[in-house]
Amino acid sequence: MEKSINLHESFMNVNRVYNEDCTIGMSRIPSESIDCILTDPPYLYLKNQKLDRPFDENLLFGEVKRVLKKNGFIVMFGRGDSFYRWNTILADLGFTFKEDFVWDKCYCSSPLMSVSRVHENLSIHTKGKGTINKVKVPYLQMKQNDIDGICQDIKRMRSILKNTKSLDAVLEFLENNKSQNCKEYLSDSITTRSELTKEDRCTSVMRSICFGMNEKTIIRTDFEKPAHSRNHSVSCEKNKPSGDRACNVMQSIQCGMNEKTIIKQSRDHYKTIHPTQKPVYLLERLLALTTKEGDTVLDPFAGSCSTAAACINTSRNYICYEIDKEYYDAGVRRLKEMIKE
């Protein structure tokens, strides 16, 4: 799992989690050797919790600027005064703000609070002129927690049976795309059947459209097979439909949907290791926006090692630091179990 790579005539170990203060560890990383920093720093608002250790913000973000490659990204979760302060520090260091996102957690953090928090904020900055990748998220991944939205799409598809113009638009789109593998989906993150929840009739219909149907005892062979297949993403932009709503729905089902600034993603369905643990798939979606396969990702505050897990799933290299021995041990065990599977 661990390996050394030659960066600017210096050697460093990647695909490894270090149990130490991140500012000390980052001082050994060669300058301009990291493609992306994806991290969730301590917000400093959780009382009497060991994970909320203060850190030297100016030292940390100074190291962030040093180790990031030109046009590299920092993706950062945060909240309140500290989040505002961190974004200001990055701006003062010359970083360019690219986008802010909201993670819709699909659950309430604490029902005892006067206001139920169901979201977290994050921002993306670049050191230079980095461009956020345009990715497509599989239809059912984007809408797995939005049954009402799926129902609405089915109603739009149903409307084409009463509208010749809509039917022609959908037919034209399908004819133009039938010989292409038009799946500009989130890299290496196609949903398996076991990952989907809330199965009902409307979800089942959309699943059939997205992933195909079980073989039948009457097999038709009068359709054209794709002339070739591709493993990489293929843009569908040149085959955009004419603006018909039903046709737009069909395109989103076949080609995926553009990522949104509000990402609805429920927690991972296993025992939580860390109080602020993030879903691995959420981090995979963020990595798809800011990195490519083979890039090196740094997480100075690794916690339960969710960033490392997302990197493993998407063929990225990672370097992680976690100062707390208990969380470090739990995170490393988690990664070892992932690799065994």
URNOR-V37323 format. One record per residue. RES is the residue in three letters. OMEGA is omega in radians with two decimals (none if undefined). Layout:
res->[RES:RES]
omega->[OMEGA:OMEGA]
This chain:
res->[MET:GLU:LYS:SER:ILE:ASN:LEU:HIS:GLU:SER:PHE:MET:ASN:VAL:ASN:ARG:VAL:TYR:ASN:GLU:ASP:CYS:THR:ILE:GLY:MET:SER:ARG:ILE:PRO:SER:GLU:SER:ILE:ASP:CYS:ILE:LEU:THR:ASP:PRO:PRO:TYR:LEU:TYR:LEU:LYS:ASN:GLN:LYS:LEU:ASP:ARG:PRO:PHE:ASP:GLU:ASN:LEU:LEU:PHE:GLY:GLU:VAL:LYS:ARG:VAL:LEU:LYS:LYS:ASN:GLY:PHE:ILE:VAL:MET:PHE:GLY:ARG:GLY:ASP:SER:PHE:TYR:ARG:TRP:ASN:THR:ILE:LEU:ALA:ASP:LEU:GLY:PHE:THR:PHE:LYS:GLU:ASP:PHE:VAL:TRP:ASP:LYS:CYS:TYR:CYS:SER:SER:PRO:LEU:MET:SER:VAL:SER:ARG:VAL:HIS:GLU:ASN:LEU:SER:ILE:HIS:THR:LYS:GLY:LYS:GLY:THR:ILE:ASN:LYS:VAL:LYS:VAL:PRO:TYR:LEU:GLN:MET:LYS:GLN:ASN:ASP:ILE:ASP:GLY:ILE:CYS:GLN:ASP:ILE:LYS:ARG:MET:ARG:SER:ILE:LEU:LYS:ASN:THR:LYS:SER:LEU:ASP:ALA:VAL:LEU:GLU:PHE:LEU:GLU:ASN:ASN:LYS:SER:GLN:ASN:CYS:LYS:GLU:TYR:LEU:SER:ASP:SER:ILE:THR:THR:ARG:SER:GLU:LEU:THR:LYS:GLU:ASP:ARG:CYS:THR:SER:VAL:MET:ARG:SER:ILE:CYS:PHE:GLY:MET:ASN:GLU:LYS:THR:ILE:ILE:ARG:THR:ASP:PHE:GLU:LYS:PRO:ALA:HIS:SER:ARG:ASN:HIS:SER:VAL:SER:CYS:GLU:LYS:ASN:LYS:PRO:SER:GLY:ASP:ARG:ALA:CYS:ASN:VAL:MET:GLN:SER:ILE:GLN:CYS:GLY:MET:ASN:GLU:LYS:THR:ILE:ILE:LYS:GLN:SER:ARG:ASP:HIS:TYR:LYS:THR:ILE:HIS:PRO:THR:GLN:LYS:PRO:VAL:TYR:LEU:LEU:GLU:ARG:LEU:LEU:ALA:LEU:THR:THR:LYS:GLU:GLY:ASP:THR:VAL:LEU:ASP:PRO:PHE:ALA:GLY:SER:CYS:SER:THR:ALA:ALA:ALA:CYS:ILE:ASN:THR:SER:ARG:ASN:TYR:ILE:CYS:TYR:GLU:ILE:ASP:LYS:GLU:TYR:TYR:ASP:ALA:GLY:VAL:ARG:ARG:LEU:LYS:GLU:MET:ILE:LYS:GLU]
omega->[-3.12:3.08:3.09:3.07:-3.11:-3.14:3.12:3.09:3.03:-3.13:3.09:3.12:3.07:-3.06:-3.12:3.06:-3.11:3.11:-3.12:3.06:-3.05:-3.11:3.07:-3.14:-3.11:3.14:3.12:-3.13:3.12:3.12:3.09:-3.14:-3.08:-3.13:-3.08:3.00:3.12:-2.99:3.14:-3.06:3.05:-3.09:3.12:3.05:3.13:-3.04:3.03:3.06:-3.04:-3.09:-3.10:3.12:3.03:3.09:-3.13:-3.03:-3.12:3.10:-3.11:-3.06:2.98:3.08:3.08:-3.14:-3.09:-3.00:-3.13:3.02:3.01:-3.09:3.04:-3.04:2.85:3.11:-2.92:2.99:3.09:-3.11:2.94:-3.05:-3.10:-3.13:3.09:-3.11:-3.13:3.12:3.10:3.10:3.13:3.11:3.13:3.12:3.09:3.10:3.11:3.09:-3.14:-3.07:2.96:-3.10:3.02:3.02:3.03:-2.99:3.13:3.08:-3.14:-3.11:3.14:3.14:-3.12:-3.14:3.11:3.05:-3.10:3.12:-3.13:-3.12:2.96:-3.12:2.99:-3.13:3.09:3.05:3.09:3.05:-3.09:-3.06:3.13:-3.13:3.10:-3.14:3.01:-3.10:3.07:3.11:3.13:-3.04:-3.07:3.02:-3.14:-3.01:-3.08:3.10:-3.08:-3.12:3.11:3.12:3.10:3.11:3.13:3.11:3.11:3.10:3.11:3.11:3.14:-3.08:-3.09:3.14:3.13:-3.05:-3.09:-3.13:3.12:3.14:3.12:-3.13:3.11:3.14:3.13:3.12:-3.13:3.13:-3.11:-3.04:-3.02:-3.11:3.14:3.01:-3.00:-3.11:3.08:-3.05:3.04:-2.97:3.02:-3.08:3.12:-3.08:2.99:-3.10:-3.05:-3.08:-3.07:-3.10:3.07:-3.12:3.02:-3.04:-3.09:3.09:3.13:3.11:-3.12:3.09:3.13:3.13:-3.08:-2.94:-3.13:-3.07:3.07:3.10:-3.13:-3.12:3.00:-3.02:3.08:3.11:-3.07:3.07:-3.10:3.08:3.10:-3.13:3.12:3.09:3.14:3.11:-3.11:-3.10:3.10:-3.12:3.10:-3.00:-3.07:-3.13:3.14:3.09:-3.00:-3.13:3.09:-3.05:3.13:3.13:3.08:3.09:-3.13:3.12:-3.13:3.11:-3.07:-2.98:-3.04:-3.08:3.06:3.06:-3.13:-3.13:2.97:-3.08:3.13:-3.09:-3.14:-3.13:3.05:-3.05:2.99:-3.07:-3.14:3.12:-2.98:-3.09:-3.12:-3.07:-3.13:3.09:-3.12:-3.08:3.05:-3.14:3.07:3.13:3.10:3.09:3.12:-3.14:-2.93:-3.08:3.00:3.13:3.12:3.10:3.12:-3.06:3.14:3.00:-3.12:-3.12:-2.90:-3.12:-3.11:3.10:3.10:3.10:3.11:3.12:3.12:3.11:3.11:-3.10:-3.03:3.05:2.98:2.98:-3.12:2.95:-3.07:3.06:3.05:-3.03:-3.09:-3.06:-3.12:3.12:3.10:-3.12:-3.13:3.14:3.12:3.08:3.14:-3.14:3.12:3.10:3.09:-3.08:3.10:-3.12:none]
